[in-house]
């Protein structure tokens, strides 16, 4: 499920940043663009489980948060960060924080640290979302 790209430390980045990038490769994750269409991804964070679905039309929906997305909500996934402003674009990675943009909020929503990322069967799609496909 993860892209296995080798990373050469960049001389213009600090050792800490280079180490974070290398660690994200070791911990694993998935690039949103590599998700199988209409196949949900479970993203377990320290506080809850989110479900991410890349639609065949290229859009992305997320659900699992009782306030921001209790039902499937179209969003734009920016990527994952390490708890600061540095973003691994388009990536959902273990040990990182998922960052996404919700149309009803001006600021990005950032989850707690991701513990696990796994692809589920298409039967895990909520019936309301499946009916709209």
C-alpha angles and dihedrals in degrees: 000000000000130000111243102215119159113232122214110203110251115235092218094056125079120254089249093056093044089050092050091052092049091046091053088057091050094046091047136212140159139270112236090228089059095054117116109249115255092006112117124232120209114216110192113198130182090271109028148348121264125193120214125194127186108208124219088247090061096255123126129219129191134190138169106088115103093219109027101033116002088151127034107293127187109241142161113241111215096185135251133307137194095239096288139064098290108105131196095212119231093357129123105198140179113249091023136093120253113231121198139163118235116199092229096055131065096209126057118260113237121195129213116266114307114241101178140009120195138161116238133200118271088249087076091071111110113252092240091056094043091052091056094053 
